[in-house]
């Protein structure tokens, strides 16, 4: 079994990767890393069997993650995503990767936020 994490080029992506690595270690499973960045994923966690899955050019990021869930449906038991705080108007005007994945994933989804600075 595996944990799949969608890693964006943001602080939310970094938090999702760290959380997914901890969850994979806790479950004793592998980690599939859906690279949604424009650069390679760096800082892969030590001690976890991690495999990076690159996005093909021109493929929508949500479509890429949902396709990976389909391709690995017998293996993936959890999807981890990072979430960004947005205003109600921002949610209405802009599409949300997190929302698309929450609504369309056929596995449990763990959504994590960046801790607020105090």
Secondary structure, 3 states (H helix, E strand, C coil): CEEEEEECCCHHHHHHHHHHHHHHHHHCCEEEEEECCCCCCCCCCCCCCEEEEECCCCCCHHHHHHHHHHHCCCCEEEEEEEECCCCHHHHHHCCCHHHHHHHHCCCEEEEEECCCCC
